[in-house]
Each structure stands twice: as C-alpha cells, then as structure tokens.
Amino acid sequence: MNSVDAGKAGLRIRPLAFAAFAMLALTGCQSAGPALDMTRVELEQGSEENIDSLSAVIARSPRDPEAYNMRGSAYGRAGRYEDALKDFNQVLALNPSSHQAYANRALIHRYMGNSQASLQDYNRALQINPSYDVALVGRGELYRLGGRPTEAFNDFQTAIQQDTTDPRAYHRRGLLYQTQGQHDYAIEDFAKAISLAPRDPQAYAARGLSYLARGDKENAAGDFNMAIKLDKTYAEAWANQAFLLETQGDIKRAYRSYAEAVRLDPNYKLAADGMDRTRAGAGQTASAATRT
C-alpha cells in the first residue's frame, strides 16, 4: 500500500498500513461503474422521448454538430454506447475542434472498457481547451480507476485550482486522500462535494468512513444514515453502517445491516463476511440468514 504524504499542493508516496475497515471502504468507494458513477454526460437525459425529439431536430438540421452532441449524450445516459459513439464521431466530423465531444466520447469509451481510447480523447479535449474541467475530472477518474493516483490527483487538483463547481473533483480527490490515510483532507473535500451535490449518497458514505477512521463514530453514523436515507439500495452504505454497529458492539443491528447489503448485492463478499462474523452474536443460523 502507498500513502499520500503531502498537503493539497502535491502527492508523494510512502508506505502505510491500513486499518481493516479501509478494505471495506475501498470496495464501495473505489469501484463505481457506469450505473453508480457520478460522471455527467452533458446536457440531456436518456429517455426515449428525449432521443426521439433530438432525432427530429437532426432530421431538420443534419449538419448541426450540437444536435448530434446532445443526442449522443442522451444515448450515453440510456446506456446505448454504440449509438452514442456514432453521434460523437459525427460531431467531430462536422466540428473537429469540439472539446465537449472529445470529452463525451472519452467517457463512453471508458464505460465500454476502452481505456486507451478514452485517454486519447481526454488528452485531445484538453489540448483544445486546457481549462475544460469536465475533461480534467474525467481523465483524473480514468487515472484513479487505472491505479495511477499521482496523475489522478494532479488532474483533480488542476480542476479545483481553476474553481470548478463540479462536485466530482472534490469527491474523487477526497477518495485519494482517504485511501492514503489523509482523513482530515478527505473530510474537507467530501464536505465541499456535499455542498455542491447535497443529494449524493456516495459523498456522505465516503465522508463517514473518514470520520470512522478518526474515531468520530457519531459523525460517521450520521453520514452512513444519510447515505441510506438518500439511496436505500446503496449496498455499501448498509455495509458501512453495519461495520460501525459491529465496532460498537450492537451485533444484532450490525447483522441486519450486513444482511441488507448482501440482499442488495449478493456478490458483496465483505458484507457476507460481516454476516458470518455477526451471525452467532445476533442469534441467527445459516439457514435463517438465507431467509433474511
């Protein structure tokens, strides 16, 4: 493991041993895919009504790059990634200097697992517009998920220094601080992300983990509870709440929260392990667990 051994001006790596709960944290906060990721594909939502309306606009104005960009964004929201790529390709055929289209296409490439193509598009977007925060944050997230924390940190830092109002920049930088044990900095970043996106459950869950790392169980509990209130299907928040309850000796409630996490995500091994640890203390049997 490595650690950020720096203030907010930079990133330096040194060894650090993590507490066991950090492994629980990383499972939820580090692996968000397209369904959970907060990354915004700009402009339109992915409803069929929106897509049909935008298609009508394109039929009337087939040389309008912005119409293709908007429909590509709507396709991306709908998970129709191949269609989104076609539209962003068309934008760039009509307007090769569209940094927005490069950044949007980069995100679709990431969702499709094409990391190298994604990186190339983010780089091109930033060549055209070096201050484009969407591309900085998107590339930073690509680096973070690809195990390149220093490059990720630098991109998030640049976006923040340029006064971005994108909550992802603060949230993702906070995750980097958190995974490296810099919890005071992490809490500050998560708080800023929450101020910009107060209904994002992931930011509350992440901040709760850093509060827990500092031994502030009251604030940790408040954040885990808020994350669950905002999204009752958020398995990681239930597991984090369960872990806190387990550390407080409230084994029955911990078991129930672990069980809810497993119900929501049957492949969530750390929550299943938590169920195993707390089953006996909660007065449950293995057969009863399958009915929970």
C-alpha positions in Angstrom: 0.0 0.0 0.0 1.0 3.6 -0.5 0.2 6.8 1.2 -0.2 10.4 0.2 2.3 12.2 2.4 1.5 15.7 1.4 -0.8 18.7 1.8 -3.0 19.8 -1.0 -0.2 21.1 -3.1 1.0 17.7 -4.3 1.2 14.0 -3.9 4.1 11.9 -2.5 4.1 8.2 -1.9 5.2 6.4 1.2 4.3 3.0 2.8 1.3 2.9 5.1 -0.5 0.0 6.9 -4.3 0.4 6.7 -6.9 -0.5 9.2 -9.1 -3.4 8.4 -12.1 -1.3 7.8 -10.4 0.5 5.0 -10.7 -2.6 2.9 -14.5 -2.4 3.4 -14.4 1.2 2.3 -12.5 0.6 -0.8 -14.9 -2.0 -2.1 -17.7 0.5 -2.2 -16.0 3.8 -3.0 -13.4 2.8 -5.5 -15.2 0.5 -7.9 -18.1 2.6 -9.1 -19.1 1.6 -12.7 -21.4 3.3 -15.1 -24.5 2.6 -13.0 -23.1 4.3 -9.9 -20.6 6.8 -11.3 -21.4 10.4 -10.9 -19.7 11.4 -14.1 -22.0 13.6 -16.1 -22.6 13.1 -19.8 -23.6 16.6 -20.6 -26.9 18.1 -21.5 -29.7 15.6 -22.0 -31.2 12.7 -20.1 -31.6 9.3 -21.8 -35.4 9.0 -22.1 -36.8 7.7 -25.4 -38.9 10.9 -25.6 -35.7 13.0 -25.5 -33.9 10.8 -28.0 -36.9 10.9 -30.4 -37.1 14.7 -30.1 -33.4 15.1 -30.8 -33.6 12.8 -33.7 -36.3 15.0 -35.1 -34.0 18.0 -34.7 -31.2 16.2 -36.5 -33.6 15.3 -39.4 -34.3 19.0 -39.8 -30.7 20.1 -39.3 -28.4 17.3 -40.3 -25.3 19.5 -40.3 -25.8 20.7 -36.7 -23.0 19.3 -34.6 -24.6 20.4 -31.3 -27.7 18.3 -32.1 -25.6 15.2 -32.5 -23.7 16.0 -29.3 -26.9 16.3 -27.4 -28.4 13.1 -28.8 -25.1 11.3 -28.2 -25.3 12.4 -24.6 -28.8 11.1 -24.3 -27.8 7.8 -25.8 -25.0 7.7 -23.2 -27.5 8.3 -20.4 -29.6 5.4 -21.8 -26.6 3.0 -21.9 -26.7 2.9 -25.7 -23.0 3.3 -26.0 -22.5 2.3 -29.7 -25.2 4.8 -30.8 -23.5 7.5 -28.6 -20.1 6.8 -30.2 -21.6 7.2 -33.7 -23.1 10.6 -32.7 -19.9 11.9 -31.2 -18.0 10.7 -34.2 -20.4 12.7 -36.3 -19.9 15.8 -34.1 -16.2 15.6 -34.7 -16.6 15.1 -38.4 -18.6 18.3 -38.5 -16.6 20.2 -35.9 -13.1 18.7 -35.3 -12.3 21.3 -32.6 -15.3 20.3 -30.3 -13.6 19.7 -26.9 -17.0 18.8 -25.5 -17.5 16.0 -28.0 -14.0 14.6 -27.3 -14.7 14.5 -23.6 -18.1 13.0 -24.0 -16.7 10.3 -26.4 -13.9 9.7 -23.9 -16.5 8.9 -21.2 -18.3 6.5 -23.4 -15.0 4.7 -24.3 -14.4 4.4 -20.5 -17.8 2.9 -19.9 -17.1 0.4 -22.7 -13.7 -0.6 -21.2 -11.6 1.2 -23.9 -9.2 2.9 -21.5 -6.6 3.8 -24.1 -9.1 5.3 -26.5 -10.7 7.2 -23.5 -7.3 8.6 -22.5 -6.6 9.7 -26.1 -9.9 11.6 -26.3 -9.5 13.3 -22.9 -6.0 14.4 -24.0 -7.3 15.8 -27.2 -10.1 17.7 -25.4 -7.5 19.2 -23.1 -5.2 20.1 -26.0 -8.1 22.1 -27.5 -9.2 23.6 -24.1 -6.7 23.1 -21.3 -9.1 24.5 -18.7 -12.1 22.3 -19.5 -13.0 20.9 -16.1 -15.2 18.1 -17.4 -12.1 16.6 -19.2 -9.8 17.2 -16.3 -12.1 15.4 -13.9 -12.9 12.7 -16.4 -9.3 12.0 -17.1 -8.5 12.1 -13.4 -11.1 9.5 -12.8 -9.7 7.3 -15.6 -6.3 7.6 -14.0 -7.7 6.8 -10.5 -9.5 3.7 -11.6 -6.4 2.7 -13.6 -4.2 2.7 -10.5 -2.4 6.0 -11.3 -3.1 8.1 -8.2 -0.5 10.8 -8.8 -1.8 11.7 -12.3 -5.3 11.5 -11.0 -4.6 13.8 -8.1 -2.9 16.3 -10.4 -6.0 16.5 -12.7 -8.4 16.9 -9.8 -6.1 19.5 -8.3 -5.9 21.5 -11.5 -9.7 21.5 -11.9 -10.1 22.7 -8.3 -7.5 25.4 -8.7 -9.5 26.6 -11.6 -12.5 27.0 -9.3 -14.5 24.1 -10.8 -18.0 23.7 -9.4 -18.0 20.0 -10.4 -18.5 18.1 -7.1 -16.7 15.0 -8.6 -13.4 16.9 -8.5 -13.6 17.2 -4.7 -15.2 13.8 -4.2 -12.5 12.0 -6.2 -9.7 13.9 -4.7 -11.2 13.1 -1.3 -11.1 9.4 -2.2 -7.4 9.7 -3.0 -6.7 11.3 0.3 -8.8 8.7 2.1 -7.1 5.7 0.6 -3.8 7.2 1.7 -4.9 7.9 5.2 -5.1 11.7 4.9 -8.6 11.8 6.5 -8.6 15.5 7.5 -8.1 16.5 3.9 -10.6 13.8 2.8 -13.3 15.1 5.1 -12.8 18.6 3.9 -13.1 17.5 0.2 -16.2 15.4 0.9 -17.8 18.3 2.7 -17.2 20.5 -0.3 -18.6 17.8 -2.7 -21.7 17.6 -0.5 -22.2 21.3 -0.5 -22.2 21.2 -4.3 -24.3 18.0 -4.6 -26.2 17.6 -1.3 -28.2 14.6 -2.5 -25.2 12.4 -3.5 -25.2 9.4 -1.1 -21.7 8.3 -2.1 -20.1 11.5 -0.7 -21.8 11.0 2.6 -20.8 7.3 2.8 -17.2 8.3 1.9 -17.0 11.0 4.5 -18.5 8.7 7.1 -15.6 6.3 6.5 -13.0 9.0 7.1 -14.9 10.1 10.3 -14.7 6.5 11.4 -11.0 6.3 10.7 -10.6 9.3 13.0 -12.6 7.6 15.7 -15.6 10.1 15.3 -18.3 7.5 15.4 -21.1 9.9 15.9 -20.5 11.8 12.7 -19.7 8.6 10.9 -23.1 7.2 11.9 -24.8 10.4 10.8 -23.2 10.2 7.4 -24.0 6.5 6.9 -27.6 7.0 7.9 -27.9 9.9 5.5 -26.4 7.9 2.6 -29.0 5.2 3.2 -31.8 7.8 3.5 -30.8 9.2 0.1 -30.5 5.8 -1.5 -31.9 2.7 0.3 -30.5 0.5 -2.4 -26.9 1.5 -1.7 -25.3 -1.7 -0.5 -22.0 -0.2 0.5 -23.7 2.3 2.8 -25.6 -0.5 4.6 -22.3 -2.4 5.0 -20.5 0.7 6.3 -23.3 1.2 8.8 -23.1 -2.5 9.8 -19.3 -2.2 10.4 -19.8 0.8 12.6 -22.5 -1.0 14.6 -20.3 -4.0 14.9 -17.4 -1.9 16.4 -19.9 -0.5 18.9 -21.0 -4.0 19.9 -24.5 -3.7 18.5 -24.2 -7.1 16.9 -27.9 -7.7 16.1 -28.3 -4.5 14.2 -25.0 -5.0 12.6 -26.1 -8.4 11.3 -29.3 -6.9 9.9 -27.4 -4.2 8.1 -24.9 -6.6 6.7 -27.8 -8.8 5.6 -29.4 -5.9 3.8 -26.2 -5.2 2.0 -26.0 -8.8 0.8 -29.6 -8.8 -0.2 -28.9 -5.8 -2.4 -25.7 -7.2 -3.7 -25.4 -11.0 -3.3 -21.8 -10.9 -4.6 -20.6 -8.4 -1.9 -18.1 -10.6 -0.2 -17.1 -8.2 2.6 -20.7 -7.8 3.7 -21.2 -11.6 3.5 -18.1 -12.0 5.7 -19.6 -9.5 8.1 -22.7 -11.6 8.3 -20.6 -14.6 9.1 -18.8 -12.7 11.9 -22.0 -11.4 13.5 -24.4 -14.3 12.9 -23.8 -16.1 16.2 -24.0 -12.9 18.2 -27.2 -12.0 16.5 -28.7 -15.3 17.3 -29.0 -16.3 13.7 -28.4 -19.6 12.0 -27.0 -20.1 8.5 -30.5 -21.2 7.3 -32.1 -18.2 8.9 -29.6 -16.0 7.1 -30.8 -17.2 3.7 -34.3 -16.1 4.6 -33.2 -12.6 5.8 
